[in-house]
Amino acid sequence: IGPRRIHTVRVRGGNKKYRALRLDVGNFSWGSECCTRKTRIIDVVYNASNNELVRTKTLVKNCIVLIDSTPYRQWYESHYALPLGRKKGAKLTPEEEEILNKKRSKKIQKKYDERKKNAKISSLLEEQFQPGQCGRADGYVLEGKELEFYLRKIKARKGK
């Protein structure tokens, strides 16, 4: 994790692969909402193969990373016109209040009301808010049973 540093590697047949030595951003997909955004990688929190890779913050395939939720929160708030990931009783800034409550035509307001019916997010995901050989860090946002599983694993590792 750090400013992007990528080296090209010559492989069989004279082709090139890209080896990412350091990365700080990646594309991550939020599966249930069909939303993919480029976001900052904050930390490596779990690796099934080796705890040393977590300590040194090494990005490898299938490691679990902590990402910045801001792009997803902004998308959710603009798509559903509902606040996401706010603390209970926290005041919104005037700009955020204006975005959520701005005047819309009847047709657009009807569309937002229809979306709000299906805008349920699990409490675990609301609290939270996999690289290969192409010199990128891409992955998806953990949800449901998978998220519960990894939260248990991370908690067990921290307890040791």
C-alpha positions in Angstrom: 0.0 0.0 0.0 1.5 3.3 -1.1 1.8 5.5 -4.2 1.4 3.5 -7.4 4.6 1.7 -8.5 4.2 -0.9 -11.3 7.0 -2.7 -13.2 6.7 -4.6 -16.4 7.9 -8.2 -16.4 8.9 -10.1 -19.6 7.3 -13.5 -19.7 7.3 -16.5 -22.0 6.7 -15.6 -25.7 8.1 -12.0 -25.2 4.8 -10.9 -23.7 4.5 -8.5 -20.8 2.8 -8.7 -17.4 2.5 -5.9 -15.0 3.7 -6.4 -11.5 2.2 -4.0 -9.0 4.8 -3.3 -6.3 2.7 -0.6 -4.6 -0.9 0.4 -5.1 -3.2 2.8 -3.3 -6.4 2.6 -5.4 -8.5 -0.1 -7.0 -11.9 -0.8 -8.7 -14.3 -2.4 -6.3 -17.8 -3.6 -7.1 -20.8 -3.5 -4.8 -22.7 -6.6 -6.0 -26.2 -6.1 -4.6 -26.4 -2.5 -5.8 -24.6 -3.1 -9.2 -22.3 -0.2 -8.5 -18.5 -0.2 -9.3 -16.3 2.7 -8.2 -12.6 3.5 -8.1 -11.7 3.9 -4.4 -8.8 4.2 -2.1 -7.3 1.1 -0.4 -6.9 1.9 3.3 -5.6 -1.3 4.9 -5.1 -5.0 4.6 -7.2 -6.6 7.4 -7.2 -10.4 6.7 -5.2 -13.0 4.7 -6.1 -16.6 5.0 -2.6 -17.9 4.1 -0.3 -15.8 6.3 -0.6 -13.2 9.1 2.7 -11.8 8.0 1.1 -10.5 4.8 -1.4 -8.6 7.0 1.3 -7.1 9.1 3.3 -5.9 6.1 0.2 -4.8 4.3 1.0 -6.9 1.3 -1.7 -7.0 -1.4 -2.1 -10.5 -2.8 -5.0 -12.4 -4.5 -7.9 -13.1 -2.1 -6.7 -10.8 0.7 -9.4 -8.8 2.5 -8.8 -5.1 2.3 -10.4 -2.1 4.0 -11.5 0.5 1.4 -12.8 4.1 1.5 -16.6 4.1 1.4 -17.1 7.7 0.3 -17.7 7.0 -3.5 -20.3 4.3 -2.6 -22.0 6.5 0.0 -22.2 9.4 -2.5 -23.7 7.1 -5.1 -26.2 5.6 -2.7 -27.3 9.1 -1.5 -27.7 10.4 -5.1 -29.5 7.2 -6.3 -31.9 6.7 -3.4 -32.0 10.2 -1.9 -31.5 8.6 1.5 -28.6 9.3 3.9 -26.2 6.3 4.4 -23.7 5.5 7.2 -24.5 8.6 9.3 -24.3 8.5 13.1 -27.6 8.5 14.9 -28.6 12.1 15.5 -25.8 13.6 13.5 -26.7 16.8 11.6 -26.2 16.9 7.8 -24.4 19.9 6.4 -26.6 22.4 4.4 -25.1 21.1 1.1 -25.9 17.4 1.9 -29.4 18.4 3.1 -30.0 20.3 -0.1 -29.0 17.3 -2.2 -31.3 14.9 -0.4 -34.3 17.3 -0.2 -34.1 19.3 -3.4 -37.2 20.0 -5.5 -37.9 17.4 -8.1 -40.5 16.9 -10.8 -43.4 14.5 -10.1 -42.0 11.9 -12.5 -38.5 12.0 -10.9 -39.9 12.0 -7.3 -42.0 8.9 -8.2 -38.9 7.2 -9.4 -37.0 8.0 -6.1 -40.0 6.8 -4.1 -40.0 3.5 -6.0 -36.3 3.1 -5.4 -36.7 3.8 -1.6 -38.9 0.7 -1.2 -36.0 -1.5 -2.1 -33.2 0.5 -0.4 -32.6 -1.9 2.5 -29.0 -2.5 3.6 -27.8 -5.1 6.2 -26.7 -3.5 9.5 -23.3 -5.3 9.2 -22.6 -3.6 5.9 -23.8 -0.3 7.1 -21.3 -0.5 10.0 -18.4 -1.3 7.6 -18.6 1.2 5.2 -8.5 -9.0 -5.1 -5.5 -8.4 -7.2 -4.0 -10.6 -10.0 -1.2 -10.2 -12.6 -2.4 -7.1 -14.4 -0.9 -4.6 -11.9 -4.3 -3.7 -10.5 -6.3 -4.2 -7.3 -9.9 -5.1 -8.2 -12.5 -6.8 -6.1 -15.9 -6.6 -4.6 -17.6 -5.4 -1.4 -18.3 -8.3 1.0 -22.0 -8.8 2.0 -24.2 -11.2 3.9 -22.8 -14.5 5.1 -19.4 -13.9 3.5 -19.0 -10.6 5.5 -20.1 -12.3 8.7 -17.6 -15.1 8.2 -14.6 -12.7 7.6 -15.6 -10.5 10.5 -15.5 -13.5 12.8 -12.1 -14.5 11.4 -10.7 -11.0 11.9 -12.0 -10.8 15.4 -10.5 -14.2 16.2 -7.1 -13.1 14.9 -7.2 -9.9 16.9 -8.0 -11.8 20.0 -4.8 -13.9 19.8 
